[in-house]
Amino acid sequence: MRLLVSAALAIALLAAGTTTASAAGPPIERTTVRLDNEISVVHGHHPCTGQPAVITVVESGVIHLIIKDDTVHFNGTLRGIISADAEPADGVPDATGRFVSTFGGSGLLLEDGGATGRAVTGFVVNGSGTNSDGTTFRWHDNGRTVFDTAGTPKLDLFHQTANCS
């Protein structure tokens, strides 16, 4: 699910144009990006079995972005559905589900999720799903990265909890 946050940040940064400086000081650029049934495919793992899977994600939501003096501030909320096809993928979903993700960050951030200086990012994902055999599962992902003045991650935490039946 970390990939979702990096993808959301990249979409927001690419959607933001550039502005020129004025006598009133550096420009402040505000952008809101709305996603409506955006489809992406990522390689991940089933939260209960750990089995690698090709995961198709369809998500909608909003991302707010402010850029000032090369500093980025962003936050967003996405909701969506997933379809996971255990590898080797055969085109038949082995699990389906729903999720809600909230995320944000601030600092000298790059589109790829890295940083060129002091910055912080974080996210939370909560979801539930059903396997093809009818059993259900829930998951919670939580992550936070803190970058130092050189843009080096000094704290990079990721935690996943899964409840499987």
Secondary structure, 3 states (H helix, E strand, C coil): CHHHHHHHHHHHHHHCCCCCCECCECCEEEEEEEEEEEEEEEEEECCCCCCEEEEEEEEEEEEEEEEECCEEEEEEEEEEEEEEEECCCCCCCCEEEEEEEEEEEEEEECCCCCEEEEEEEEEEEEEEEEECCCCEEEEEEEEEEEECCCCCEEEEEEEEEEEEC
